[in-house]
Amino acid sequence: MSKLWLQSVTRSFRGQWMVICRASRKAAGRNTGSSSSIARKILQQVINDIRGRRLSVENVRLRSTSASPRQAKGYKMTLSTGDIVGVAIGSTIGVYALTSVLLYMWPCLLHRKVPHLFDGYLIAHRGGAGEYLENTMGAFRHAVLDTKADILELDLHLTKDKQIVICHDSDLKRSTGHEGTVEEMNYADLPPLNQYLEITFDPGRVCERVCEDTKIALFEDLLHEFPNTVLNIDLKSGSQELVEKTAEMLQRYNRTRSVIWGSSKNDVLEMCYKQDPSIPVYFSAGRVMKLGLYFWSGALAFMPLREHVFEVPYSTPELRARFHQLPGYIRLLVTVAQALLVNRFVIGYLQKRGIETYVFVVNDEDSWRKVYDLGVTGVHTDYPTKLRQFLDANPQYTTRKQAVGEPGEKESLVGTRSDL
């Protein structure tokens, strides 16, 4: 019976596999805009298989020496219900795997490619927290004017009098030495920044104030001073009002195509997307983990994605040393997660779909080389001057190459909503 089952599955695969081969040959030499009919044809074949067409085995020859001559002439045998279920399940799994491979190789057979909006190789984390006090106008001026940073990364909160300010922590203790939160104070009452600030992603080091810029910055001042600089915005508060006011300000300054915004919190990301779907968003922490799960299960090939940027933390030696006191199972989990998410397979597939990968926060040259060699587009760093020098010495990392399977045609900025 095992041989009979194998023969049935083989015959069931044959038709699907011939369609897939023909589609892959066409996809290799045609624009994806004309390939939607091919994708539909493939998926229809899969659907037909899943519905479980009745399978039978015709004229199975008996080879047993005990068979009579009449029996040896052949007969028709219908599979039992259990055999039909087994064949249907095996066939479905096989076709699912083959179709997943096809769509991983040529994702634009099924999905619209996210358009390329801007280059983001050097991302000044909090303006360059290792060279100037973080999230200050002085840090942003240094990053843009002196280091030619491609993107400024910053964090937003809303004050009591509804001013959008650039500040990482809601609690003011670390940055100013004063008790209280940003949300509890009017902007005019916010205390000045400390003389020294610890560099969060460079343990044991501090940044000293090198200018008289001690005031927590207003978001609108940044938009006014740097109208052409791409911004990577992290909304730290879960306030709907902050999302609404930020979107309104981006629209007023005509910046909806030159920013990336979002949050590590999935509910805040949902607010951002609903507020203005045309503004590019990055993956929240929860969606990053789901992406890894669906990628390695093969399901991601069938799923639409609405994000434009895949931002993921990268564990550097300094950070691993800092968190050595964490329980072993947590450190193991972080190590496994990084291995599954930050690799050539995931990064390369996302690049084919037009989604670029940024890693944070990387501050040493060896790690820069490793992540750029993996195919990462951009790196968040606290030391933009050093990273600029590294990129100038290694121009191969700032030359955008067309991904395998990348179409030449332009596509809509707003992609299909994902159920990821």
LOPA-58611 format. One line per 3 residues: their letters; for each residue x, y, z of C-alpha. Coordinates in pm, 1 decimal, padded with zeros to 6 digits, always signed. Example, Ala and Ser with C-alpha at 12.3 -4.5 7.8 and 13.67 -1.06 7.14 Angstrom:
2
AS = +01230.0/-00450.0/+00780.0 ~ +01367.0/-00106.0/+00714.0
REM end
This chain:
420
MSK = +00000.0/+00000.0/+00000.0 ~ +00292.5/+00237.8/+00065.2 ~ +00404.0/+00195.0/-00294.7
LWL = +00049.5/+00256.8/-00412.7 ~ +00026.2/+00573.3/-00199.5 ~ +00357.6/+00700.9/-00338.0
QSV = +00243.9/+00644.9/-00696.1 ~ -00079.7/+00835.3/-00631.5 ~ +00099.1/+01130.5/-00474.7
TRS = +00349.5/+01138.1/-00760.3 ~ +00070.6/+01155.4/-01018.3 ~ -00103.5/+01428.4/-00816.6
FRG = +00214.5/+01638.1/-00808.2 ~ +00282.7/+01603.4/-01177.7 ~ +00021.6/+01845.0/-01305.4
QWM = +00097.1/+02108.8/-01038.5 ~ +00471.3/+02084.2/-01093.4 ~ +00441.8/+02129.9/-01470.1
VIC = +00239.8/+02449.5/-01415.7 ~ +00494.5/+02577.9/-01163.4 ~ +00787.9/+02506.8/-01396.4
RAS = +00620.0/+02685.6/-01685.3 ~ +00537.4/+02982.1/-01460.5 ~ +00891.0/+03007.9/-01326.5
RKA = +01038.3/+03007.9/-01678.8 ~ +00799.2/+03284.8/-01779.9 ~ +00865.6/+03480.9/-01462.7
AGR = +01237.6/+03481.9/-01524.9 ~ +01195.8/+03672.4/-01848.1 ~ +00881.8/+03882.6/-01801.1
NTG = +00772.0/+04186.2/-01599.3 ~ +00572.9/+04098.8/-01288.3 ~ +00290.3/+04325.8/-01396.1
SSS = +00184.7/+04061.2/-01649.8 ~ +00236.1/+03768.0/-01414.8 ~ -00074.8/+03798.7/-01199.9
SIA = -00263.2/+03554.2/-01423.0 ~ +00018.0/+03303.0/-01380.0 ~ +00004.3/+03337.1/-01001.8
RKI = -00372.4/+03294.6/-01005.2 ~ -00337.1/+02981.1/-01215.9 ~ -00088.9/+02831.7/-00971.3
LQQ = -00301.2/+02914.7/-00669.0 ~ -00612.1/+02771.2/-00834.9 ~ -00426.8/+02444.7/-00880.4
VIN = -00340.2/+02446.4/-00509.1 ~ -00700.7/+02522.2/-00412.7 ~ -00826.4/+02235.3/-00627.3
DIR = -00584.7/+02001.2/-00454.9 ~ -00686.2/+02121.2/-00108.9 ~ -01052.0/+02053.2/-00187.0
GRR = -00952.3/+01691.1/-00222.4 ~ -01050.9/+01558.7/-00557.1 ~ -01149.5/+01191.0/-00546.5
LSV = -00847.3/+00983.8/-00631.1 ~ -00847.1/+00633.4/-00765.9 ~ -00583.8/+00401.3/-00897.0
ENV = -00670.2/+00243.3/-01233.1 ~ -00556.9/-00095.9/-01352.2 ~ -00301.8/-00180.3/-01087.7
RLR = -00124.3/-00491.8/-01205.8 ~ -00088.4/-00781.4/-00961.8 ~ +00263.9/-00917.7/-00957.2
STS = +00215.3/-01174.4/-00684.1 ~ +00294.2/-01533.2/-00788.1 ~ -00026.9/-01645.1/-00616.3
ASP = -00247.3/-01427.2/-00843.3 ~ -00461.9/-01611.2/-01095.9 ~ -00426.0/-01533.0/-01470.9
RQA = -00759.7/-01354.8/-01462.2 ~ -00647.8/-01142.6/-01169.2 ~ -00317.1/-01070.9/-01339.5
KGY = -00497.7/-00901.7/-01628.6 ~ -00568.8/-00609.6/-01400.0 ~ -00859.7/-00457.5/-01216.7
KMT = -00981.3/-00123.5/-01084.9 ~ -00917.7/-00046.2/-00718.0 ~ -01063.7/+00261.2/-00538.8
LST = -00872.7/+00401.5/-00241.2 ~ -01036.3/+00393.4/+00096.7 ~ -01134.2/+00711.1/+00280.2
GDI = -00817.1/+00697.2/+00489.3 ~ -00600.4/+00659.8/+00181.2 ~ -00776.4/+00948.8/+00008.8
VGV = -00717.9/+01171.7/+00312.3 ~ -00352.2/+01069.4/+00327.7 ~ -00296.6/+01134.9/-00040.9
AIG = -00477.5/+01471.4/-00020.2 ~ -00271.7/+01582.8/+00280.6 ~ +00056.3/+01472.0/+00126.3
STI = -00029.2/+01632.1/-00205.8 ~ -00132.4/+01957.6/-00041.1 ~ +00185.7/+01977.7/+00167.2
GVY = +00399.2/+01907.4/-00136.3 ~ +00229.6/+02163.6/-00357.8 ~ +00239.2/+02417.9/-00071.1
ALT = +00615.4/+02365.2/-00033.6 ~ +00682.1/+02389.3/-00406.2 ~ +00468.6/+02701.7/-00444.8
SVL = +00638.8/+02862.3/-00142.4 ~ +00978.1/+02805.7/-00300.4 ~ +00856.9/+02958.5/-00626.5
LYM = +00717.4/+03267.7/-00451.2 ~ +01030.2/+03306.5/-00239.9 ~ +01234.5/+03311.9/-00559.1
WPC = +00996.7/+03545.2/-00744.8 ~ +00774.9/+03716.7/-00482.7 ~ +00652.1/+03974.2/-00733.0
LLH = +00451.0/+03702.3/-00905.1 ~ +00198.5/+03755.9/-00626.6 ~ +00290.9/+04077.6/-00444.1
RKV = +00343.1/+04437.2/-00544.9 ~ +00696.6/+04551.0/-00483.3 ~ +00735.9/+04834.6/-00235.3
PHL = +00884.9/+05132.9/-00423.8 ~ +01226.5/+05267.2/-00330.8 ~ +01182.9/+05607.3/-00164.8
FDG = +01527.5/+05705.9/-00035.4 ~ +01871.0/+05571.1/+00053.8 ~ +01937.2/+05518.5/+00422.6
YLI = +02286.0/+05382.0/+00475.8 ~ +02390.7/+05596.8/+00772.8 ~ +02124.3/+05652.9/+01039.5
AHR = +02220.8/+05889.1/+01323.1 ~ +02064.1/+05729.6/+01630.7 ~ +01910.5/+06007.7/+01843.7
GGA = +02115.8/+06242.7/+01627.0 ~ +02440.6/+06066.8/+01721.6 ~ +02421.4/+06009.8/+02095.8
GEY = +02791.6/+05928.0/+02123.7 ~ +02910.0/+06262.4/+01983.2 ~ +02649.7/+06517.1/+02101.1
LEN = +02383.0/+06506.0/+02368.6 ~ +02106.8/+06286.7/+02230.6 ~ +01799.1/+06428.6/+02056.0
TMG = +01920.9/+06789.7/+02066.4 ~ +01927.9/+07035.4/+01777.9 ~ +02305.5/+07047.4/+01814.4
AFR = +02324.9/+06671.6/+01759.5 ~ +02097.6/+06688.6/+01454.3 ~ +02295.5/+06976.4/+01299.9
HAV = +02620.8/+06787.0/+01350.8 ~ +02476.7/+06468.4/+01198.3 ~ +02335.5/+06640.1/+00888.6
LDT = +02594.3/+06909.8/+00820.5 ~ +02916.6/+06743.4/+00935.9 ~ +02862.9/+06370.6/+00881.9
KAD = +02610.2/+06382.8/+00594.8 ~ +02383.0/+06134.8/+00771.4 ~ +02115.1/+05990.4/+00542.8
ILE = +01850.8/+05958.5/+00814.4 ~ +01795.6/+06112.1/+01157.9 ~ +01643.5/+05878.0/+01416.0
LDL = +01445.5/+06047.3/+01693.7 ~ +01181.9/+05985.8/+01962.9 ~ +00865.5/+06186.0/+02022.9
HLT = +00651.4/+06268.6/+02326.5 ~ +00364.1/+06511.4/+02389.0 ~ +00383.4/+06772.0/+02666.9
KDK = +00097.9/+06884.8/+02888.4 ~ +00037.3/+07189.2/+02664.9 ~ +00031.1/+06962.0/+02355.0
QIV = +00375.8/+07041.3/+02218.1 ~ +00554.9/+06759.3/+02033.0 ~ +00904.7/+06729.9/+02178.8
ICH = +01205.0/+06515.9/+02086.0 ~ +01295.7/+06309.1/+02389.3 ~ +01360.2/+05938.6/+02439.5
DSD = +01238.5/+05890.9/+02797.7 ~ +00904.9/+05999.5/+02934.1 ~ +01067.0/+06006.0/+03279.2
LKR = +01299.9/+06308.0/+03296.6 ~ +01529.0/+06167.8/+03567.7 ~ +01794.9/+06017.8/+03339.1
STG = +01819.5/+06307.3/+03094.1 ~ +01772.0/+06607.1/+03325.8 ~ +01815.0/+06482.8/+03682.2
HEG = +01468.3/+06614.1/+03774.1 ~ +01165.7/+06418.0/+03886.4 ~ +00855.3/+06408.6/+03668.6
TVE = +00748.5/+06314.6/+03318.8 ~ +00723.3/+06499.6/+02990.7 ~ +00346.9/+06454.9/+02982.7
EMN = +00306.0/+06626.4/+03321.7 ~ +00481.8/+06951.2/+03225.9 ~ +00431.3/+07239.8/+02987.3
YAD = +00708.6/+07283.5/+02735.2 ~ +00833.6/+07608.4/+02894.6 ~ +00874.6/+07427.1/+03227.7
LPP = +01086.0/+07138.1/+03102.6 ~ +01427.2/+07136.7/+03279.8 ~ +01757.7/+07160.2/+03086.7
LNQ = +01954.9/+06851.0/+02995.3 ~ +02236.7/+06716.4/+03210.2 ~ +02600.4/+06798.2/+03145.8
YLE = +02665.9/+06427.0/+03083.0 ~ +02444.0/+06151.6/+02945.1 ~ +02515.3/+05780.5/+02940.1
ITF = +02531.2/+05628.1/+02592.6 ~ +02265.6/+05357.8/+02612.8 ~ +02409.9/+05131.7/+02344.0
DPG = +02775.2/+05181.3/+02440.1 ~ +02785.7/+05061.0/+02801.8 ~ +03023.6/+05237.7/+03036.7
RVC = +03063.4/+05549.5/+02821.9 ~ +02905.8/+05891.4/+02854.3 ~ +02861.1/+06183.4/+02619.2
ERV = +02958.1/+06528.5/+02743.9 ~ +02776.8/+06842.7/+02638.9 ~ +02996.7/+07021.9/+02383.1
CED = +02771.9/+07322.8/+02319.8 ~ +02518.8/+07534.5/+02506.3 ~ +02227.5/+07347.3/+02351.6
TKI = +02059.1/+07215.7/+02667.6 ~ +01692.7/+07260.0/+02576.1 ~ +01472.4/+06964.6/+02483.2
ALF = +01397.4/+07023.4/+02115.0 ~ +01061.7/+07082.6/+01949.1 ~ +00972.1/+06852.3/+01660.6
EDL = +00847.6/+07144.2/+01453.4 ~ +01185.9/+07320.1/+01482.0 ~ +01352.6/+07011.9/+01334.1
LHE = +01106.8/+06997.0/+01043.5 ~ +01160.9/+07365.3/+00974.0 ~ +01541.7/+07351.8/+00985.5
FPN = +01591.0/+07027.7/+00789.3 ~ +01315.2/+07012.3/+00526.5 ~ +01502.6/+06764.7/+00304.4
TVL = +01644.5/+06521.7/+00561.3 ~ +01476.0/+06183.4/+00601.5 ~ +01347.0/+06116.2/+00953.2
NID = +01300.8/+05787.5/+01135.6 ~ +01036.6/+05860.8/+01400.1 ~ +00971.4/+05645.5/+01706.3
LKS = +00646.9/+05739.7/+01882.9 ~ +00719.1/+05657.1/+02243.8 ~ +00377.2/+05737.2/+02382.2
GSQ = +00067.9/+05529.0/+02314.5 ~ -00137.3/+05845.9/+02283.9 ~ -00377.2/+05873.9/+01991.1
ELV = -00338.9/+06250.1/+02019.4 ~ +00036.1/+06225.9/+01961.8 ~ -00022.7/+06018.1/+01648.1
EKT = -00280.1/+06264.8/+01516.1 ~ -00070.0/+06575.2/+01584.2 ~ +00242.3/+06418.9/+01436.3
AEM = +00058.3/+06319.3/+01118.1 ~ -00095.7/+06666.5/+01088.7 ~ +00245.2/+06829.6/+01122.3
LQR = +00402.5/+06596.6/+00864.2 ~ +00123.4/+06678.7/+00621.0 ~ +00157.2/+07051.7/+00685.0
YNR = +00530.9/+07041.3/+00609.8 ~ +00480.6/+06807.3/+00311.4 ~ +00694.8/+06537.6/+00474.2
TRS = +00475.2/+06231.2/+00433.7 ~ +00710.2/+06079.0/+00173.7 ~ +01038.8/+06152.7/+00349.6
VIW = +00979.3/+05995.2/+00689.4 ~ +00942.1/+05649.2/+00839.4 ~ +00733.1/+05630.6/+01152.6
GSS = +00601.6/+05370.9/+01391.0 ~ +00662.2/+05218.2/+01730.7 ~ +00782.9/+04899.0/+01893.4
KND = +00426.6/+04867.0/+02026.4 ~ +00184.7/+04706.8/+01785.2 ~ -00117.4/+04911.2/+01897.7
VLE = +00068.5/+05236.2/+01826.6 ~ +00172.3/+05105.4/+01484.7 ~ -00194.1/+05033.8/+01410.1
MCY = -00281.4/+05392.1/+01505.7 ~ -00013.8/+05523.9/+01269.6 ~ -00132.0/+05313.8/+00977.7
KQD = -00496.1/+05404.5/+01027.6 ~ -00416.3/+05774.5/+01068.8 ~ -00240.2/+05801.1/+00732.0
PSI = -00164.8/+05482.1/+00533.5 ~ +00047.5/+05679.6/+00285.4 ~ +00322.3/+05746.4/+00543.3
PVY = +00580.6/+05464.1/+00539.5 ~ +00590.7/+05252.7/+00855.5 ~ +00836.7/+05004.0/+01001.2
FSA = +00766.3/+04672.9/+01173.9 ~ +00669.3/+04673.2/+01540.2 ~ +00845.6/+04429.4/+01773.5
GRV = +00554.2/+04186.0/+01764.0 ~ +00534.7/+04189.1/+01385.8 ~ +00910.6/+04134.6/+01361.4
MKL = +00874.1/+03809.0/+01554.6 ~ +00572.7/+03702.7/+01347.3 ~ +00764.3/+03773.4/+01028.5
GLY = +01041.6/+03538.2/+01140.1 ~ +00790.8/+03265.5/+01227.2 ~ +00604.4/+03293.7/+00897.1
FWS = +00923.7/+03315.9/+00692.5 ~ +01066.2/+02989.2/+00821.8 ~ +00729.1/+02811.6/+00796.4
GAL = +00692.9/+02914.8/+00431.3 ~ +00374.1/+03113.2/+00490.1 ~ +00527.5/+03457.8/+00438.9
AFM = +00547.6/+03397.5/+00065.1 ~ +00166.9/+03416.9/+00046.4 ~ +00120.4/+03718.2/+00277.1
PLR = +00103.9/+04087.2/+00180.4 ~ +00315.4/+04327.5/+00386.2 ~ +00232.2/+04693.6/+00445.5
EHV = +00565.0/+04800.7/+00601.1 ~ +00844.9/+04971.1/+00408.3 ~ +01132.4/+04903.5/+00648.8
FEV = +01234.9/+04602.0/+00856.3 ~ +01411.3/+04736.1/+01166.5 ~ +01566.0/+04479.4/+01396.8
PYS = +01814.3/+04498.1/+01687.3 ~ +02161.9/+04361.0/+01638.1 ~ +02346.1/+04209.4/+01931.6
TPE = +02697.1/+04355.7/+01941.4 ~ +02973.3/+04232.6/+02177.5 ~ +02926.1/+04543.6/+02393.7
LRA = +02557.6/+04476.7/+02443.2 ~ +02614.8/+04109.5/+02516.2 ~ +02863.9/+04209.1/+02784.5
RFH = +02614.4/+04452.0/+02933.6 ~ +02337.7/+04196.3/+02957.5 ~ +02548.8/+03908.9/+03086.0
QLP = +02355.6/+03912.4/+03413.6 ~ +02029.8/+03823.8/+03244.3 ~ +01905.5/+03463.9/+03284.9
GYI = +02066.2/+03220.1/+03046.2 ~ +01742.7/+03126.2/+02872.0 ~ +01675.0/+03493.3/+02783.5
RLL = +02021.9/+03535.3/+02636.3 ~ +01972.2/+03212.3/+02442.1 ~ +01636.4/+03336.3/+02313.3
VTV = +01791.2/+03663.6/+02195.4 ~ +02074.5/+03477.0/+02022.3 ~ +01836.3/+03240.5/+01843.1
AQA = +01604.8/+03525.9/+01742.3 ~ +01893.8/+03719.5/+01590.7 ~ +02017.5/+03413.3/+01401.2
LLV = +01669.9/+03357.1/+01254.0 ~ +01602.5/+03721.2/+01163.2 ~ +01936.4/+03881.6/+01071.2
NRF = +02065.6/+03658.8/+00793.4 ~ +02102.5/+03658.8/+00416.5 ~ +01785.1/+03457.7/+00356.9
VIG = +01543.2/+03690.8/+00535.5 ~ +01718.1/+04010.4/+00426.6 ~ +01745.2/+03894.8/+00064.7
YLQ = +01380.8/+03793.4/+00044.0 ~ +01260.0/+04122.9/+00190.1 ~ +01482.2/+04311.0/-00052.3
KRG = +01310.0/+04133.6/-00341.8 ~ +00982.8/+04269.9/-00208.0 ~ +01127.7/+04620.2/-00181.6
IET = +01151.6/+04619.0/+00199.2 ~ +01486.1/+04741.7/+00326.2 ~ +01650.2/+04623.5/+00647.3
YVF = +01792.5/+04857.8/+00911.5 ~ +01970.9/+04729.2/+01223.0 ~ +02016.4/+04910.2/+01554.9
VVN = +02231.9/+05011.6/+01729.6 ~ +02579.7/+04921.2/+01597.3 ~ +02885.8/+05118.8/+01706.9
DED = +03197.5/+04920.6/+01609.9 ~ +03366.7/+04864.5/+01276.3 ~ +03370.3/+04483.2/+01286.0
SWR = +02993.9/+04473.6/+01338.3 ~ +02938.7/+04732.6/+01063.9 ~ +03124.2/+04513.5/+00819.3
KVY = +02929.5/+04201.8/+00923.9 ~ +02583.7/+04354.0/+00888.0 ~ +02657.3/+04529.6/+00559.0
DLG = +02798.1/+04202.9/+00421.9 ~ +02468.2/+04035.8/+00512.8 ~ +02288.5/+04277.2/+00281.4
VTG = +02156.6/+04523.3/+00540.8 ~ +02080.5/+04863.6/+00387.2 ~ +02113.7/+05095.5/+00686.4
VHT = +02272.4/+05101.6/+01029.9 ~ +02168.3/+05302.8/+01333.6 ~ +02477.1/+05430.7/+01512.7
DYP = +02568.5/+05663.0/+01798.5 ~ +02890.0/+05757.7/+01614.6 ~ +02792.3/+05896.3/+01272.7
TKL = +03136.9/+06049.3/+01212.3 ~ +03308.7/+05711.1/+01245.0 ~ +03047.7/+05533.5/+01035.2
RQF = +03077.2/+05798.7/+00761.9 ~ +03452.1/+05741.5/+00751.6 ~ +03393.6/+05366.0/+00730.1
LDA = +03144.6/+05402.5/+00443.7 ~ +03371.2/+05642.6/+00256.0 ~ +03649.0/+05382.9/+00280.3
NPQ = +03410.5/+05104.3/+00170.3 ~ +03194.8/+05247.5/-00111.2 ~ +03064.1/+04901.7/-00205.5
YTT = +02823.9/+04926.1/+00087.6 ~ +02657.7/+05242.6/-00042.3 ~ +02592.6/+05119.8/-00395.7
RKQ = +02235.6/+05005.0/-00423.0 ~ +02211.9/+04687.1/-00627.8 ~ +01897.5/+04555.6/-00788.7
AVG = +01777.0/+04244.5/-00610.5 ~ +01727.2/+03917.3/-00795.0 ~ +01370.8/+03911.7/-00919.7
EPG = +01329.1/+04288.7/-00876.9 ~ +01103.7/+04436.5/-01143.3 ~ +01185.2/+04746.9/-01339.1
EKE = +00835.5/+04893.9/-01327.1 ~ +00708.4/+05142.5/-01071.7 ~ +00434.0/+05038.5/-00835.7
SLV = +00190.3/+05203.3/-00597.3 ~ +00336.0/+05343.5/-00275.8 ~ +00054.3/+05211.1/-00058.8
GTR = +00068.6/+04832.9/-00052.3 ~ -00199.5/+04583.6/+00037.6 ~ -00294.3/+04560.3/+00402.9
SDL = -00130.6/+04261.2/+00564.9 ~ -00287.0/+04004.5/+00791.3 ~ +00051.8/+03917.1/+00936.0
REM end
